[in-house]
Amino acid sequence: MIKSKKRIAGFSALALGIILSTTGLSAVTQASAAPVKIKVWAWYPNMKEVVEIFNATHSDVQVEWTNAGAGGDEYTKLKTCIKAKKGCPDVAMIEFQTLPTFAILDPFVDMGKYGATNKDGRYAAWAWAQSTSGTKVNAIPVDGGPMAMLYRKDLFTKNNIKVPTTWAEYKDAAAAIKKVNPDQFIATYGNDSGWATGLMWQNGCTPYKYNMTKSKANVGIKINQAKCKSVINYWGDMVTNKLVDDKSFWATDTGKGYDTGKYWTWVAAGWTPGYLAGQLKDTIGDWAVAPTPQWKAGGDVHGNWGGSSFTVMKQTKQPALATKVAMELYPTQNKITKGSAWDIGLNSAFLYPLVTKVESNPEFAGYTYKIFGDAKVNPIYINASNKLGAFEWTPFQDFVYATMTDETTLAISGKTQWSAVLDTVQAKVVAYAKKQGFKVTE
């Protein structure tokens, strides 16, 4: 490139004018054009390295990344810039359960117009369904949260307690653990509404019905249906009888408890091993993974907790290149090469891939992790993800989750009955939806 510029500098003005007049934009001029900058908001772990890889491999577009906060912190800023009609990024990371909350504001580019499609089965079907509204592509799926049971294999083996395969066995194991040590628990009820929803999903509970392509104003809400109640009541009984603890998953003492033996299991998402690994000092290698306990012996039914996507905002001036960024930051690839975005995403950030060629790659299935004693645990998560069915969300999921957390907090403190939790949530959510102008079907 340097040599060619020197040669051009030696041309006469006349010669240069002839070149430009006969070729329009010359190859030299194109090559020297500055790449388009696309602003991205995302909070994925190790995002800085992923952006560096993208920028090093793309000459037409470069990513300017900002961590605008995780979850609600970013969403508050997005709502502000959407309302102001200025200040939004080109690309924004949004969790699946929150997509309808934003989609109803109509801030997203239809990425289907710029090459986003799932006709080739590029993305997990359940995630793609949540990323689209009819034929409109609102988001590109990146990572999911198929659930499985993390457990202390050394403690179960040492104390001759069967690793549970059903929820009935799980409760029996909880009682056995209290006999081993009354200060230890099989788990904590983390009072996380997304986690509880994942377990209700596993039990076949479908509490919400919402289809924007049919009607933005109509929403179905049945949070207190029997299949949802049975899950909450199960955990409520465990909390009441002190078979499980009642501390938040994210409390500092809870993180320490996984390392000290206070907690023997955590039924959690495919992205949680990364968090757990960061809490451990003395028990790395002592953990294992088993499928989520089943409600019926021999079952193979699973839930999902969390997961997220990339959206392109209508405020962008470069929808095609923004779509390219959304699709290629974590790209479709047949081989998980060392130092690639997905190598970092899987091994450093512990993302669960929703790009099917990555998920089905033998390298992914064969990965080993120190936290699990170099065991190959990904096939358990792969099976869970492949068995996930359809699930819908409301356009006010933040309110639903906050209400669920408030009511379970009251139940934990004994101020209300666990059996009444979802009835109260149902009533409050329905009232809120109607106040917002929605027509509710219960």
N, C-alpha and C positions, 0 to 999 in steps of 0.2 A: 504493500500500500504506500509506503514512504517513497519507493522508487517511482511509482507511477505519478505521484504528486509532483516530484521534481521534474519529470519529463513534461508534464502539463505546464508547469511554470515556464518552461523554455519555449513553448509554442508562441507564435505571434498572436495578437488579438484577432487577426483576420482568420487564422486557421482555427482557432477555438470557436469563433462565431460560425464557421462552416459546419463544424462538428455538431454544435447545438442545434443549428437550423435543420440539419438533415436527420437527426436522430431524436429530436425532442429532448427528453431527459436522458442524458448519457448514463452508462453504467457507473461511471466514476461519480457523477452527481448523486445517484441513488445510493451508492455505497457509503458516501460521506454524510447522508442524511441522518439526523439524530433519531434514535429509536423512540417510539411512543412510550410514555410513562403511564402505567396503570396503577392507581392507588388501591391497596388491598387492606381491609381490616380483618384480622383473624387472631385467634389465641391458641392455635395448635402448639403443643410443645415443639421445641427445636425448629420453629418456623423460619428463623433467621437463616439456617443452613439450607433449608428447602428453597428459599427465595434466591439465595446465592447460586444454587445449582441451576434454577430456572434462568436467571439473568446471564449466566455463563454460557448457556446453550441456546439463547434466543437473541438475534441481532435486531429484529424488527420491533420488539416490545420488551420493556423492562418493568419490573415490579417495584413499587415503593410501598413497603409493608409497615403497618402500624398496629401495635397491640392496643386497641381501644378499650380493653377490658374484657373480662370473660363473662359470657352470658348476659345477665341483666344490665351490667355496666355498659356493654356495647349497645345493647338494644335501646337503652335510654337515649344514647347519642344518635342512633339511627332514626328513632322516632322524631327527635328534634330536627334533624337535617331534612327529613322527609316533609315535615310540616313547613319548614322554612323554604323548601324547594331549592336548597343550596347547601353545599358542605358535605354531601354524602360521598363515600368512596365509590370507585368504579365497581369493585367487587367486595362483597361482605360475607363473612362466615355466619351462618344462622343454623340453629339446631332444628331438627325435623318438627318437633312439637310446637315450635314457634313460627314456622313458615306460614300457616294460615293467618296468624295474628298480623303479620306484615302483608301477606298477599291481598287481604281485604282492602288495604290502602292503595293497592295497585302501583307499587313502586318498582316492580321488577321488569326487566327486559325479557321478552320471550326468546330464550336462547335457542329455541328450535329453528328460528329464522337464520341462525348463524352456525348451524351444523350440529347442535346438541340433539342427540337421538338415542333411543335404546332399542332400535330395531335389530341391532346386532347383539343384544343381550349384554351390553358393555357393563351395566350396573345391576346390582342386586334388585330383583323385581319388586320386593316389598318397599325398598327405599325409593325406587323410581316412582312408584305410585304416590308416595308422599311428596315427591318433588315436582309434581305436575298438577295442573288444573285443566282437565280435559286434554286438549292438544297443546296447551301452553306449557312450555318448560320453564318453571320458575327457578330451578336449582339443579346443581350438579352434585350428586351424592359423593361424599368422601369417606367418612368413617361411620361405623355403627357400633351398637352395644349389645350383641347377642350375649345372653347370660349363661353363666355356669357357676359351679361351686368351688371356690378356692378353699383349701382346707389344710390343716397341719397334719400331714401324713404320719409324722413321728409320734405325735400325741395319741392319735387314734390307734396306731400299732402298739405302742408301749402299754396302753391301758386296755387293750383288747376290746375296743369298742368298734362296732361295724360302721363303716362309712355309709351314711344313709343314701338310699336310692329313691325313697318316697318321703313325702312330708310327714307321714305317720312315723316312719323310722327316724326322721329328723327330730321329732319331739321326744322320742324314746332316747335318742343319743343325747339330747339336751339334759334330760333327767339323769342319765348315767354320768355325764360330765360333772354335774353338781355334786354327785357322790364322791367323785375323785377329788374335787376341790371346790368347796362352796363359793370361793371367790372368782371362779372361772365360769365362762359362759360359752355355749356353742356359737353365739353371735351377739351382735347388738342390733336392736331395731333402730336403724339410723334416722328415722323420721324424715326421709327424703321422698317427696311425692313422685318423682320420676322413677325411683327404684320400686316403690309400691305399685305404680302403674305397670311396670315391666312384669311384676309377679302376677298382677291381675290379668295382664295380656296372656301369660302362660296358662291361666285357668280358663281361657276362652271368654273372658269378659271384654265386651266391646262397648264402652260407656258413652261414646260420642259418635254422632253421625253428622257429617258436614261435607257438602259438595258444592263448591262455589260455581261450578259450571251450570248447575241446575238452579241454584238460588243462593244469593249471598245472605239473604235474610232468614232462611230456615235452618235450624240446628236441632239435632236430636241429643238429648241429655238423659242418661239413665245410669248414673254413677252408683246408685244404690240397688242395682240388680243383684240377684242372688250370687252369681259367680264372682262379683266384686266383693260383696260382703263376706263371703266365706274366707277370702284371703285376709282381709283386715281383721276379721274376728279370730282367725287362727293366730296371727301375730299378737293381737290384743290379749289373748289367753296366755300366750307365752310370756308377755311382759308382766301381766298381772301376777302370774305364778313365779316370776323371777327366774324363768328358764332362759330368758335372754335379757341382756342389758337394755337400757333405754337411751344410750348416749348417741350423739350425732356421729355419723361416719367420719366427719371432717374435723372433729375435735382433736386436739393434740394428744390428749390422753388415749383416745381411741387408736390412733396410729401407733402409739407405744404399746398398746394392749395386744396388737397383732404380733409384736415381737416378743412379748413376755409370756405369752400363753394365756392371757386373760380371755382372748377370743380364739376359738378353734376354727371357725369357718367364716366365709363371707360369700354369699350368693350375689354375684356382681357381674358387671359387663366386661366385654372383651378388652376394654381400655383400662380397666382398673388394676391389672397386674403392674402397670407402670407406676401408678400411684402407690400401690402396696410396696413395691420394691424400694421406693424412696423412703419408706418408714422403717425398713428392716436393717438391723445391724448384726444380730446374732442368729437369725433363723433363715437366712438365705440358703436355699437348697432343701429346707425342711417342708416346703409347701408343695401341694399337688393340685390338680384340677380334676373335677368329676362333673358329669352333667347335672343340671339343676334337678333336685328331687322332684319326683312326679306325683301328681294327685292320684293316679291309678298305676298300680304296679305294672311294669312292662311298657309304660307309655314313653312317648318320644315327642313331647310337646314343650315348646320353649317360648321365652319372652325376650324382650329387648329393652335396654335402659340407655337412652341417649342416642347420640349420633348426630352428625352435622353435615352441612353442605355449603357450597359456594353459590351465591346469587350475584346477578349483575343488576345494578341499580339504573333506573331510567335517566338519572342525572348524568350518566357517562356520555362523553362525546365520541367514544370509540367502542360501540357495542360489540363489534366483531372481534376486536382484539381483546376486549374484556372477557368475552366468552372463551376465547382461546386460553387466556390465563386461568379462568375457572376450571377448564377441562384439563389443562396441562401442568398445573402446579404439582398435582399428584396424578400422573398420566396413566393411560393404559399401556401396559408393557408385559411382554411375554416372559422376560427374565428379570429377576430382582438383582440387578448388578450392585456390587459394593459401592457405597457412596452415592447411590441414586436417591431420589426423593422418597421412594417407598422403602428403601433400605433404612433410611433415617426414620421414616414414619413408623415402621414396624418394630425396629430394634431399639430406637432411642425414645420415641414418643409413645410407643405401644398403641398406635391406632389400629382399629380393626378395619381392614380394607373392604370397601363396597364396590371397587372395580373388580369385576369377576375374574379377569385374567390374572390378577394378583392373588385374589382369594383362592382360586383353584390351582395356583402354581405349586408344583411339588416342593419347591424351595420353601414356600410359606408353610405348608403342612409339615415339613421336616425341620423347621426352626427349633432350636433348643434355647432354653432360658435358664440362667443361673438360679433365679428365684425358685424354680421348680426342679432343681437338681439336674439340670440339663435334659429334662424330659421333653418329649414332643407333645405339647398340649393343644396345638392349634386345630387338629382334627375335631376336637370336642366343640370348639367355637364354630368351626365351619359347619358342622352338622346342625348346630343350633340356629345359625343364620339361615341355612337352607330350608329349615322347617318353619320359619316365621311366616305367618299369614298376614292378611291385610289389617291395617289399623288406621283409624282416623282421629283427628284432633279438632278442638274447637278454635275459633278465632280469638279466644280470650283465655288461652291455656295458662297464662301467668296467674290470672285470678283463680282459676280452678286449683292450681298447685298450691298457691298461698292459702286458700281456704282449707284444703286438705291438711296442710301442715299445721294450721291453727287448731283444727279440730282434733287431730291426733295428739297434739301437745296437751290439750285439755284432758284427753283420755289417759295419757301417760301420768299426768298429775292427779288423776282420780276425780277430776271435776266434772267429767261426763262419762257415760258408759261407752265402751268400744262398739257395742252393737248399735249405738245411735249415731256414730261418727258419719257414716256415708249418707244417712237420711238427712242429717243437718247440712252436709255438703251439697247434696242434691237440691234442697230447698233454697239455699243461699245462691248457688250457681244459677238456678232457674230464674230466681228473682233478679239477679244481676243481668242475665241475658235479656230478659224482657225489658228491663230499664234501659238497656242499650239499643232497644228497637228490634231485637230478634224475635221471630216467631218460633216457639219452642215446642217440640214434640217430646213427651216423656214416655 
